[in-house]
Amino acid sequence: MTDIKILTLILFLLSPFYSYSQNVPGFLSGKGLSIIPQVTYVSSASIQLNPFSADLSKKTLTEELSGGYGYGLTIRKKMFRDDITFGISAEYMKINDRELVQLLNNDSSAVRVRVSEELTVIPLEFTGYFNLPDFSENLRIFLGGGVGVYFGDRKRSVLNISSSTISKKIGFSLVVLSGMEYKISDEISGVFEIKFREAEYKVKSEFPVSGIVINNVNYEFDKELYSKIFVDGLKLSFGISYNF
């Protein structure tokens, strides 16, 4: 969230320059509409394991996950001025971390078992883009910000036992970004984007059993899971813009 605040401050400080930004020849020519299919990468995610626990030590317990990949589509339209564009985007992202470990114990012994977490996330975001003054005829640098709504799911597996979803709740977040666009022709350009957000959603799920037998010893674990997921890592994307 600190990264979002920093980039938001940069946007505010640079706002006086927006009125002086110049047009980029060939960018969003014609109707000023562009369609951008993209591939994406997010650096990390985290799971708040017991967000509604009365025990503070349990409530703040989180699990850090590795990054994941996805794909998406953005539609942008130039409006009001040549240096202002608005866009709406939809993505599908998947994070699968198989390198996690959970400690299970009973009255007499403890054992570490392999755990995997699988997250699927669908972000829908509305964003405004502001062009900085021209760097070159073919290169455009932009900053932007907006809001997003996030749908998602979570599946946790302990050895060969997997959880099933009972309910899901969407979340919201502010979005800030920066990026560059390089014109290949009047109709096609390459777009690279860095995005900061704290995509959040909630999932309630449960295991079919409340314990597992290892070496003839029974170990119990929480059958019901009520978690808050944050896909808050740095997001990088690359796409090809088709301009109309």
Secondary structure, 3 states (H helix, E strand, C coil): CHHHHHHHHHHHHHHHHHCCCCCCCCCCCCCCEEEEEEEEEECCEEEECCCCCCCHHHHCCEEEECCEEEEEEEEEEECCCCCEEEEEEEEEEEEEEEEEEEEEECCCCEEEEEEEEEEEEEEEEEEEEEECCCCCCCEEEEEEEEEEEEEEEEEEEECCEECEEEEEECEEEEEEEEEEEEECCCCEEEEEEEEEECEEEEEEEECCCCEEEECCEEEECCCEEEEEEEECCCEEEEEEEEEC
